[in-house]
């Protein structure tokens, strides 16, 4: 069934091309938003979703400015953090921004605090700790690598990212290379899922990553446990 048929040309304020990447952020009832960046990484189109199948109310807002001297990235992402009103916005050349659903910026990271090609960044919670994940896009070199960072320190996400940026090493707690070859159009995606035990406690973490010419990977990581 077709649940949305959009003519971007008649949406007020829309960019020249939306659809290189789609970020879907829905709750367990199928309510939330879908976000599309435009080709110039200057506009973001938001659609409201109700009960999984009712899609409409297009709303366009400006994307954060691209750093000086950086070519805009067409493959931007806009991923919700848990059930909060915070979203992680980034792209192949764009720093990580913490924003709300209407485009207000709460925090902006420096471009070089993470791998510059880090894409489809997500923040999630597992076993009472907070993590940042991303997958680098092999646009200028064969560099499709998944990175996961522990950003538990800090009472808020903004504080956690500020602490992370002041750390000198900023080493990932996990990384995995998908290998693959260089690709000028490397659509790159990530995903995660927290598996629960019979008592509803976190048991293991599933990580997903994919990129053109590199295939995809599913990785299961058990939770940390103290040894006797």
C-alpha positions as CSV (number, residue, x, y, z in Angstrom):
1,X,0.0,0.0,0.0
2,X,1.2,3.5,-0.7
3,X,1.0,5.5,2.5
4,X,2.6,8.7,1.2
5,X,2.9,10.3,-2.3
6,X,4.8,13.6,-2.0
7,X,5.5,16.2,-4.6
8,X,8.5,18.1,-3.1
9,X,8.2,20.8,-5.7
10,X,5.0,22.1,-4.1
11,X,6.0,21.9,-0.5
12,X,6.8,25.5,0.7
13,X,10.5,26.0,1.5
14,X,11.6,22.5,0.5
15,X,15.1,21.9,-0.9
16,X,16.1,20.9,-4.4
17,X,16.2,17.2,-3.8
18,X,15.0,15.2,-0.8
19,X,15.2,11.4,-0.4
20,X,18.9,10.4,-0.5
21,X,18.4,9.2,3.0
22,X,15.3,8.7,5.2
23,X,15.3,8.7,9.0
24,X,12.3,7.1,10.5
25,X,11.6,7.8,14.2
26,X,8.5,6.1,15.5
27,X,7.3,4.9,18.9
28,X,5.8,1.5,19.7
29,X,2.4,2.8,18.5
30,X,3.7,3.9,15.2
31,X,3.6,7.6,16.0
32,X,6.5,10.0,15.3
33,X,8.3,11.6,12.4
34,X,10.2,10.9,9.2
35,X,13.0,13.2,8.3
36,X,14.5,13.8,4.8
37,X,17.6,15.9,4.3
38,X,18.1,17.6,0.9
39,X,20.9,17.2,-1.6
40,X,22.7,20.4,-0.4
41,X,22.3,19.6,3.3
42,X,20.6,22.9,3.8
43,X,17.0,21.9,4.3
44,X,15.3,19.2,6.3
45,X,11.8,17.9,5.5
46,X,9.8,16.5,8.4
47,X,6.6,14.4,8.0
48,X,4.3,13.5,10.8
49,X,3.4,9.8,11.1
50,X,0.4,8.4,13.0
51,X,-0.4,4.7,13.5
52,X,2.4,3.7,11.1
53,X,0.3,4.5,8.0
54,X,-1.0,8.1,8.2
55,X,1.7,10.4,6.9
56,X,1.4,14.1,6.2
57,X,1.8,17.6,7.6
58,X,5.1,18.4,5.7
59,X,7.2,20.9,7.6
60,X,10.6,22.3,6.4
61,X,13.3,23.8,8.5
62,X,16.9,24.9,7.9
63,X,19.7,22.5,8.6
64,X,22.7,23.7,10.6
65,X,25.3,25.5,8.5
66,X,28.0,23.4,6.9
67,X,31.5,24.2,8.1
68,X,33.4,26.6,5.9
69,X,35.4,24.9,3.2
70,X,33.4,21.6,3.5
71,X,31.3,20.3,0.6
72,X,27.7,19.7,1.8
73,X,26.8,16.0,2.2
74,X,23.6,14.7,0.6
75,X,23.4,11.7,3.0
76,X,22.3,13.3,6.3
77,X,20.5,11.5,9.1
78,X,18.2,12.7,11.9
79,X,17.9,10.0,14.6
80,X,15.9,10.2,17.8
81,X,17.5,9.5,21.2
82,X,15.3,7.0,23.0
83,X,11.9,8.5,23.8
84,X,13.3,11.9,24.3
85,X,12.8,15.1,22.3
86,X,16.5,15.0,21.3
87,X,17.7,14.0,17.9
88,X,21.2,13.4,16.5
89,X,21.8,15.1,13.1
90,X,24.9,14.4,11.1
91,X,26.2,13.5,7.6
92,X,29.3,12.4,5.7
93,X,31.1,15.7,6.3
94,X,28.9,17.3,8.9
95,X,29.6,17.4,12.6
96,X,27.2,15.9,15.1
97,X,24.4,18.2,16.3
98,X,21.9,17.6,19.0
99,X,18.6,19.1,17.9
100,X,14.9,18.9,18.6
101,X,12.2,17.8,16.1
102,X,11.8,21.4,14.8
103,X,15.5,22.1,14.2
104,X,16.6,24.0,17.3
105,X,20.2,23.2,18.1
106,X,21.0,22.2,21.7
107,X,24.7,21.2,21.1
108,X,27.2,21.1,18.3
109,X,30.3,19.0,18.2
110,X,33.5,20.0,16.5
111,X,33.9,18.4,13.1
112,X,37.1,16.5,14.0
113,X,35.9,15.2,17.4
114,X,34.7,12.0,15.6
115,X,35.8,10.5,12.3
116,X,34.9,13.0,9.7
117,X,33.1,10.5,7.5
118,X,31.0,9.2,10.5
119,X,27.5,8.7,9.3
120,X,24.0,7.8,10.6
121,X,25.1,8.5,14.1
122,X,22.9,7.2,17.0
123,X,22.9,7.5,20.8
124,X,21.5,4.6,22.8
125,X,21.4,3.2,26.3
126,X,22.5,-0.4,27.1
127,X,23.1,-2.0,30.5
128,X,22.7,1.4,32.3
129,X,25.3,3.1,30.1
130,X,25.1,5.5,27.2
131,X,26.8,5.0,23.9
132,X,27.4,6.8,20.6
133,X,27.7,4.8,17.4
134,X,28.3,5.6,13.7
135,X,29.7,4.0,10.5
136,X,32.2,5.8,8.3
137,X,31.3,6.3,4.7
138,X,33.9,5.1,2.2
139,X,33.6,8.2,0.0
140,X,37.2,9.1,-0.4
141,X,38.9,5.8,0.8
142,X,37.9,2.3,1.6
143,X,37.0,3.2,5.2
144,X,33.6,1.6,6.1
145,X,34.2,1.2,9.9
146,X,31.7,0.9,12.7
147,X,32.6,2.9,15.8
148,X,31.0,2.7,19.2
149,X,32.0,5.1,22.0
150,X,31.0,5.1,25.7
151,X,29.6,8.5,26.6
152,X,28.1,7.6,29.9
153,X,29.8,10.5,31.8
154,X,27.5,13.5,32.2
155,X,24.0,14.0,33.5
156,X,22.6,15.1,30.1
157,X,23.5,14.2,26.5
158,X,24.9,17.6,25.9
159,X,27.1,17.4,29.0
160,X,28.2,13.9,27.9
161,X,29.3,15.0,24.5
162,X,31.1,18.0,26.0
163,X,33.0,15.7,28.3
164,X,33.7,13.3,25.4
165,X,35.2,16.2,23.3
166,X,37.6,17.2,26.1
167,X,39.0,13.7,26.4
168,X,42.3,13.5,24.6
169,X,42.1,10.0,23.2
170,X,38.3,9.6,22.4
171,X,38.9,5.9,21.8
172,X,36.0,3.7,20.8
173,X,35.1,0.8,23.0
174,X,34.3,-1.2,19.9
175,X,35.1,-0.9,16.2
176,X,34.6,-3.2,13.3
177,X,35.7,-2.8,9.6
178,X,33.3,-3.8,6.9
179,X,36.2,-3.6,4.4
180,X,34.6,-2.9,0.9
181,X,35.9,-0.4,-1.7
182,X,35.8,3.3,-2.2
183,X,32.4,4.6,-3.4
184,X,31.4,8.1,-4.5
185,X,27.8,7.5,-3.4
186,X,28.2,5.4,-0.3
187,X,24.8,5.3,1.3
188,X,25.6,4.2,4.9
189,X,23.3,3.0,7.6
190,X,23.3,1.9,11.2
191,X,21.0,0.4,13.7
192,X,20.8,-1.2,17.1
193,X,18.5,-3.4,19.2
194,X,18.7,-4.2,22.9
195,X,17.7,-7.8,23.7
196,X,16.0,-8.4,27.1
197,X,16.1,-11.5,29.4
198,X,13.0,-13.1,31.1
199,X,13.1,-10.4,33.8
200,X,13.2,-7.6,31.3
201,X,16.8,-6.7,32.0
202,X,19.3,-5.9,29.2
203,X,20.9,-9.1,28.0
204,X,22.8,-8.3,24.8
205,X,23.2,-5.6,22.2
206,X,22.6,-6.1,18.5
207,X,24.5,-3.7,16.2
208,X,23.8,-3.3,12.4
209,X,25.8,-1.5,9.8
210,X,25.7,-1.4,6.0
211,X,27.3,0.6,3.2
212,X,27.4,0.3,-0.6
213,X,30.2,-2.0,-1.9
214,X,30.8,-3.2,1.7
215,X,27.7,-5.3,2.4
216,X,26.2,-5.4,5.9
217,X,27.0,-6.8,9.3
218,X,25.0,-7.9,12.4
219,X,27.0,-8.1,15.6
220,X,25.7,-9.3,19.0
221,X,27.6,-8.1,22.1
222,X,26.8,-9.5,25.6
223,X,26.5,-7.1,28.6
224,X,29.4,-6.6,30.9
225,X,29.2,-8.7,34.0
226,X,31.4,-8.9,37.1
227,X,33.5,-12.1,37.5
228,X,33.7,-13.8,40.9
